[in-house]
Amino acid sequence: MDRWFWCDSSLGPGEALAASAKSIRLYDGDKKTGYEDGHLTLTNHRLLWRHESQSSSLGLPLNLVVLIEEEAGGFTSSPKLVLHLARPSPGQPSGPVATSQASYVRLSFKHGGCSSFQHALQKALEARAWETADTAQISNSMKPPGSRKIHTGILGIERAIQAKQEEANQNISRAFEDLRNLMELAKDMVRLSRNISNKIKEHSVSADDTTQFRSYLLSLGIDDPVTREKYGSATQYHHHLAREIAGALEEPVQEAGGVMLLSEVYCRINRARGLQLLSPEDVVQACSVMRHLDLPLSLHTFESGVQVVQITGLDQEKVVKDTAHVLECHKIDGVSAGDLARECGVPLLLARERLLQAERCAQAVRDESSEGLRFYPNLFFSRS
């Protein structure tokens, strides 16, 4: 309550009414105060609270409001607005409380209207009309005595519009210049990180540290990403993009067990490219030509339509045997897609495809029940 001060309820220069509410109670933090059943008025400069039995009002400048929160009402409580406040200025007039431990006040709306008042208050805070009023007062104080406003006419209006357009163009040019500088700085950081990586390889560093550092490099990005403007045709663009994706994601795909969902490939390569983002269509086109270019990665499509990027020449029989081994270890309770995903560290969708592939190869049988779909080892096939 030390942010409120006694004031006159009449409006000042440039001040206009925005909203009002009745039967409002003031809280000092979470503590109730004696200021209840008052009329709350919102202007574009301040909040005013006044009880009908009082001649003066309590005022709260809007420039002190930092954050607004709404508390829903309950069966025995009214909806409330919580206003988080900044420290008052030293020259602020005196109020009902000299100092307060709370840095926020609460406004209780006994008869409703909390949401609409919050909307109006938020609009007033975003408009920041008090700053315009302060600027106007400073400008008026700097005018020489006897000066009068000159009406410039249509020519003056056109010149003002042109000046604003030139200022906007300059701001846009500066923004793009800062963006180019940021991109150049990012390239330098990636080059520096790669040099550090090469130096680490020359010394005795554990495999875990090397793997972690490589993941840091991937998060930093690609220093010179392939763009469509560099190449004359879409074919050449997709070929170079395929080489870039294979070079950037070969190690992550190997660490993921040799297979990675195409959706994850899309997210990882865009994260590595930074501002030069790719469309899903470009990623699919680039991955589809990997096998033709004899790259270490290639696109594979399951019978269900799920697409993955996998290590070229991945032994599918070995994947089926590994899945069958997991089923054999859990032949009593069976294995669901979630169980296989947790045990093998693969995405849920990929775990389901592995189980279906094992079923197609007669290494697994399914059991559908109210508990869901579970797979078991195919004992009929093993005994035949």
C-alpha positions as CSV (number, residue, x, y, z in Angstrom):
1,M,0.0,0.0,0.0
2,D,3.0,2.4,0.1
3,R,2.6,2.9,-3.7
4,W,-0.9,4.4,-3.3
5,F,-1.1,8.2,-2.5
6,W,-3.9,10.6,-1.6
7,C,-4.9,12.7,-4.6
8,D,-7.7,14.6,-6.3
9,S,-9.9,12.5,-8.5
10,S,-10.2,15.2,-11.2
11,L,-8.5,14.3,-14.4
12,G,-5.3,16.0,-15.4
13,P,-4.0,17.2,-18.8
14,G,-4.1,14.4,-21.4
15,E,-5.8,12.0,-18.9
16,A,-8.9,10.1,-20.0
17,L,-11.3,7.6,-18.4
18,A,-10.8,3.9,-19.5
19,A,-12.9,1.7,-17.2
20,S,-14.5,1.6,-13.8
21,A,-15.8,-0.9,-11.2
22,K,-17.8,-0.9,-8.0
23,S,-17.5,-2.6,-4.6
24,I,-13.7,-3.1,-4.9
25,R,-11.6,-4.0,-1.9
26,L,-7.9,-3.3,-1.6
27,Y,-5.3,-5.8,-0.3
28,D,-1.8,-5.0,0.8
29,G,-0.2,-8.2,-0.6
30,D,-2.3,-11.0,0.9
31,K,-3.5,-8.9,3.9
32,K,-7.0,-7.4,3.9
33,T,-7.2,-3.6,4.5
34,G,-10.0,-1.4,5.6
35,Y,-10.4,0.0,2.2
36,E,-13.5,-1.8,0.9
37,D,-16.6,-1.2,-1.1
38,G,-14.9,1.5,-3.0
39,H,-15.3,2.8,-6.6
40,L,-12.3,1.9,-8.8
41,T,-11.6,4.1,-11.8
42,L,-9.0,3.5,-14.5
43,T,-7.6,6.3,-16.5
44,N,-4.8,6.1,-19.1
45,H,-2.4,7.4,-16.4
46,R,-3.4,5.9,-13.1
47,L,-5.8,3.9,-10.9
48,L,-8.1,5.8,-8.6
49,W,-10.0,4.2,-5.6
50,R,-12.5,6.2,-3.6
51,H,-15.1,5.4,-1.0
52,E,-18.3,7.5,-1.1
53,S,-17.7,8.7,2.4
54,Q,-14.3,10.1,1.6
55,S,-13.5,13.4,-0.2
56,S,-10.2,12.4,-1.7
57,S,-9.1,9.4,-3.6
58,L,-6.2,6.9,-3.5
59,G,-4.1,7.0,-6.7
60,L,-1.7,4.5,-8.1
61,P,0.4,5.5,-11.1
62,L,0.3,3.0,-14.0
63,N,4.0,3.4,-14.6
64,L,4.6,1.4,-11.3
65,V,2.6,-1.6,-12.6
66,V,5.1,-4.3,-13.7
67,L,2.8,-7.4,-14.1
68,I,-0.9,-8.3,-13.9
69,E,-2.2,-11.6,-12.8
70,E,-5.9,-12.8,-12.5
71,E,-7.1,-15.0,-9.6
72,A,-10.3,-16.9,-10.3
73,G,-12.9,-16.6,-7.7
74,G,-14.2,-19.6,-5.6
75,F,-17.3,-20.5,-3.8
76,T,-16.6,-18.1,-0.9
77,S,-14.0,-15.8,-2.5
78,S,-14.3,-13.1,-5.2
79,P,-12.1,-12.9,-8.3
80,K,-9.0,-10.7,-7.9
81,L,-6.4,-8.9,-9.9
82,V,-2.8,-9.0,-8.6
83,L,-0.7,-6.0,-9.5
84,H,3.0,-6.5,-9.1
85,L,4.6,-3.1,-8.6
86,A,7.9,-1.4,-8.9
87,R,9.4,0.8,-6.2
88,P,7.8,4.3,-5.9
89,S,9.7,7.3,-6.9
90,P,11.3,9.4,-4.1
91,G,9.1,12.4,-4.8
92,Q,5.8,10.6,-4.7
93,P,3.1,12.2,-2.4
94,S,2.3,10.6,0.9
95,G,-0.3,7.8,1.2
96,P,-2.1,5.7,3.7
97,V,1.0,3.6,4.5
98,A,4.6,4.8,4.7
99,T,6.3,1.5,4.0
100,S,5.0,-2.0,3.1
101,Q,6.6,-5.4,3.1
102,A,4.6,-6.5,0.0
103,S,5.6,-5.6,-3.5
104,Y,2.1,-6.2,-4.9
105,V,-1.5,-5.3,-4.2
106,R,-4.7,-7.2,-4.9
107,L,-8.0,-5.8,-6.1
108,S,-11.1,-7.9,-5.1
109,F,-14.1,-7.6,-7.4
110,K,-17.1,-8.5,-5.3
111,H,-19.7,-7.9,-8.0
112,G,-17.7,-9.3,-11.0
113,G,-16.1,-7.5,-13.9
114,C,-12.6,-8.6,-13.1
115,S,-11.8,-9.9,-16.6
116,S,-13.1,-6.9,-18.5
117,F,-11.2,-4.5,-16.1
118,Q,-8.0,-6.5,-16.6
119,H,-8.4,-6.2,-20.4
120,A,-8.8,-2.4,-20.1
121,L,-5.9,-2.1,-17.7
122,Q,-3.6,-4.2,-20.0
123,K,-4.5,-1.9,-22.9
124,A,-3.7,1.2,-20.9
125,L,-0.3,-0.3,-19.9
126,E,0.5,-1.1,-23.5
127,A,-0.4,2.4,-24.7
128,R,1.8,4.1,-22.0
129,A,0.0,7.4,-22.5
130,W,1.8,8.9,-19.5
131,E,5.1,8.9,-21.4
132,T,3.5,10.9,-24.2
133,A,2.2,13.4,-21.7
134,D,5.6,13.8,-20.1
135,T,7.2,14.3,-23.6
136,A,4.6,16.9,-24.5
137,Q,5.2,18.8,-21.2
138,I,8.9,18.9,-21.8
139,S,8.4,20.1,-25.4
140,N,6.0,22.9,-24.3
141,S,8.5,24.0,-21.6
142,M,11.2,24.3,-24.2
143,K,9.2,26.5,-26.6
144,P,10.1,30.2,-26.5
145,P,7.5,32.7,-25.1
146,G,5.0,33.8,-27.7
147,S,5.6,30.9,-30.0
148,R,2.5,29.5,-31.8
149,K,1.8,26.4,-33.7
150,I,2.3,26.7,-37.4
151,H,-0.1,24.8,-39.7
152,T,2.1,23.2,-42.4
153,G,-0.7,22.0,-44.7
154,I,-0.6,19.1,-47.1
155,L,3.1,19.7,-48.1
156,G,4.1,19.4,-44.4
157,I,2.1,16.2,-44.0
158,E,3.7,14.7,-47.1
159,R,7.2,15.6,-45.7
160,A,6.4,14.1,-42.3
161,I,5.3,10.8,-44.0
162,Q,8.4,10.7,-46.1
163,A,10.6,11.3,-43.1
164,K,8.9,8.4,-41.3
165,Q,9.4,6.1,-44.3
166,E,13.1,7.0,-44.5
167,E,13.5,6.4,-40.8
168,A,11.8,3.0,-41.1
169,N,14.0,2.0,-44.0
170,Q,17.1,3.0,-42.0
171,N,15.9,0.8,-39.1
172,I,15.3,-2.1,-41.4
173,S,18.7,-1.8,-43.0
174,R,20.4,-1.7,-39.6
175,A,18.4,-4.8,-38.5
176,F,19.5,-6.8,-41.5
177,E,23.1,-5.6,-41.0
178,D,23.0,-6.8,-37.4
179,L,21.6,-10.1,-38.7
180,R,24.4,-10.6,-41.2
181,N,27.0,-9.8,-38.5
182,L,25.4,-12.4,-36.3
183,M,25.5,-15.0,-39.0
184,E,29.2,-14.3,-39.6
185,L,29.9,-14.6,-35.9
186,A,28.1,-17.9,-35.8
187,K,30.4,-19.2,-38.7
188,D,33.5,-18.1,-36.8
189,M,32.3,-19.9,-33.6
190,V,31.7,-23.2,-35.6
191,R,35.1,-23.0,-37.2
192,L,36.7,-22.4,-33.7
193,S,34.8,-25.3,-32.3
194,R,36.0,-27.6,-35.1
195,N,39.6,-26.6,-34.5
196,I,39.2,-27.4,-30.8
197,S,37.6,-30.8,-31.7
198,N,40.6,-31.6,-33.9
199,K,43.0,-30.7,-31.2
200,I,41.1,-32.9,-28.7
201,K,41.4,-35.9,-31.1
202,E,45.2,-35.5,-31.0
203,H,45.3,-36.0,-27.3
204,S,44.1,-38.7,-25.0
205,V,40.4,-37.9,-24.3
206,S,37.8,-40.4,-23.2
207,A,35.2,-41.6,-25.7
208,D,32.4,-40.1,-23.6
209,D,34.0,-36.6,-23.6
210,T,34.5,-36.8,-27.4
211,T,30.8,-37.9,-28.0
212,Q,29.6,-35.1,-25.8
213,F,31.7,-32.5,-27.5
214,R,30.5,-33.7,-30.9
215,S,26.9,-33.1,-29.8
216,Y,27.9,-29.6,-28.8
217,L,29.2,-29.1,-32.3
218,L,26.0,-30.3,-33.8
219,S,24.0,-27.8,-31.7
220,L,26.2,-25.0,-32.8
221,G,25.4,-25.7,-36.5
222,I,26.8,-25.9,-40.0
223,D,29.2,-23.0,-40.9
224,D,28.4,-22.9,-44.6
225,P,24.9,-24.4,-45.2
226,V,23.8,-25.3,-48.8
227,T,21.3,-22.8,-50.2
228,R,19.2,-22.9,-53.4
229,E,20.8,-19.7,-54.6
230,K,24.3,-21.3,-55.0
231,Y,23.1,-23.8,-57.6
232,G,21.3,-23.4,-60.9
233,S,19.0,-26.4,-60.8
234,A,16.9,-28.1,-58.1
235,T,18.6,-31.4,-58.9
236,Q,22.1,-30.0,-58.0
237,Y,20.7,-28.3,-55.0
238,H,19.2,-31.5,-53.6
239,H,22.4,-33.5,-54.4
240,H,24.5,-31.1,-52.4
241,L,21.9,-30.9,-49.7
242,A,21.9,-34.7,-49.4
243,R,25.7,-34.7,-48.9
244,E,25.4,-32.0,-46.2
245,I,22.7,-34.0,-44.3
246,A,24.7,-37.2,-44.6
247,G,27.9,-35.5,-43.3
248,A,26.2,-33.8,-40.4
249,L,24.0,-36.7,-39.2
250,E,26.1,-39.8,-39.9
251,E,27.4,-40.0,-36.4
252,P,24.1,-39.2,-34.7
253,V,22.4,-41.9,-36.7
254,Q,25.0,-44.4,-35.8
255,E,24.7,-43.5,-32.1
256,A,20.9,-43.9,-32.4
257,G,21.4,-47.5,-33.5
258,G,21.7,-46.9,-37.2
259,V,18.1,-45.7,-37.8
260,M,16.5,-42.3,-37.3
261,L,13.0,-41.1,-38.0
262,L,12.8,-38.7,-40.9
263,S,10.9,-36.2,-38.7
264,E,13.9,-36.2,-36.3
265,V,16.3,-35.8,-39.2
266,Y,14.3,-32.7,-40.3
267,C,14.5,-31.2,-36.8
268,R,18.2,-31.9,-36.3
269,I,19.3,-30.6,-39.7
270,N,17.3,-27.4,-39.3
271,R,18.7,-26.9,-35.8
272,A,22.2,-27.3,-37.2
273,R,21.6,-24.9,-40.1
274,G,20.5,-22.1,-37.8
275,L,18.8,-19.3,-39.9
276,Q,18.9,-21.2,-43.2
277,L,15.9,-23.4,-42.6
278,L,14.8,-26.2,-44.9
279,S,11.3,-27.1,-45.9
280,P,10.0,-30.7,-45.3
281,E,9.8,-31.2,-49.1
282,D,13.5,-30.3,-49.6
283,V,14.6,-32.7,-46.8
284,V,12.6,-35.6,-48.3
285,Q,13.9,-34.9,-51.8
286,A,17.5,-34.8,-50.5
287,C,17.2,-38.0,-48.5
288,S,15.6,-39.8,-51.5
289,V,18.7,-39.3,-53.6
290,M,21.2,-40.5,-50.9
291,R,21.3,-44.1,-52.1
292,H,21.9,-42.9,-55.7
293,L,24.9,-40.9,-54.6
294,D,26.4,-43.8,-52.6
295,L,26.3,-41.8,-49.3
296,P,26.7,-43.4,-45.9
297,L,23.0,-42.7,-45.2
298,S,19.9,-43.6,-47.2
299,L,16.1,-43.3,-47.0
300,H,14.1,-46.4,-46.1
301,T,10.3,-46.6,-46.1
302,F,8.5,-49.3,-44.1
303,E,5.4,-51.0,-45.4
304,S,3.2,-48.9,-43.1
305,G,4.6,-45.7,-44.8
306,V,6.9,-44.6,-41.9
307,Q,10.1,-43.2,-43.4
308,V,13.5,-43.3,-41.7
309,V,17.1,-42.5,-42.5
310,Q,19.4,-45.4,-41.8
311,I,23.0,-46.4,-42.3
312,T,23.5,-47.6,-45.9
313,G,23.8,-51.4,-45.9
314,L,22.2,-51.8,-42.5
315,D,21.7,-55.5,-41.9
316,Q,17.9,-55.8,-41.5
317,E,18.3,-59.5,-40.6
318,K,20.4,-58.5,-37.6
319,V,17.8,-55.9,-36.5
320,V,15.1,-58.7,-36.7
321,K,17.4,-61.0,-34.7
322,D,18.0,-58.3,-32.0
323,T,14.2,-57.8,-31.7
324,A,13.6,-61.5,-31.5
325,H,16.2,-61.7,-28.7
326,V,14.4,-59.1,-26.7
327,L,11.1,-61.0,-27.2
328,E,12.8,-64.2,-26.0
329,C,14.0,-62.5,-22.8
330,H,10.3,-61.5,-22.1
331,K,8.5,-64.5,-23.5
332,I,6.2,-64.8,-20.5
333,D,4.8,-61.3,-20.3
334,G,5.4,-60.3,-23.9
335,V,6.8,-57.0,-25.2
336,S,4.8,-53.8,-26.3
337,A,6.1,-51.1,-28.5
338,G,6.7,-49.0,-25.4
339,D,8.7,-51.7,-23.7
340,L,11.0,-52.1,-26.8
341,A,11.4,-48.4,-27.1
342,R,12.6,-48.1,-23.5
343,E,14.9,-51.2,-23.6
344,C,16.5,-50.3,-27.0
345,G,16.5,-46.5,-26.7
346,V,14.5,-45.9,-29.9
347,P,11.4,-43.8,-30.6
348,L,8.1,-45.4,-30.0
349,L,7.1,-45.3,-33.6
350,L,10.3,-47.0,-34.7
351,A,9.9,-49.7,-32.0
352,R,6.5,-50.5,-33.3
353,E,7.9,-50.9,-36.8
354,R,10.6,-53.2,-35.6
355,L,8.0,-55.4,-33.9
356,L,5.9,-55.5,-37.1
357,Q,9.0,-56.3,-39.1
358,A,9.8,-59.2,-36.8
359,E,6.3,-60.4,-37.2
360,R,6.5,-60.3,-41.0
361,C,9.7,-62.4,-40.8
362,A,7.9,-65.0,-38.7
363,Q,10.0,-64.2,-35.6
364,A,7.1,-62.8,-33.5
365,V,3.4,-63.3,-32.9
366,R,1.0,-60.7,-31.7
367,D,-1.7,-60.8,-28.9
368,E,-4.3,-58.1,-29.0
369,S,-6.4,-57.7,-25.9
370,S,-8.0,-55.0,-23.7
371,E,-4.5,-54.2,-22.4
372,G,-3.2,-53.4,-25.9
373,L,-1.0,-55.0,-28.5
374,R,1.9,-57.2,-27.2
375,F,4.3,-59.4,-29.1
376,Y,5.8,-62.8,-28.1
377,P,8.4,-65.0,-29.7
378,N,7.1,-67.2,-32.5
379,L,7.6,-70.7,-30.9
380,F,5.8,-72.4,-33.8
381,F,8.5,-71.2,-36.2
382,S,11.4,-72.1,-33.9
383,R,10.2,-75.7,-33.5
384,S,9.5,-76.3,-37.1
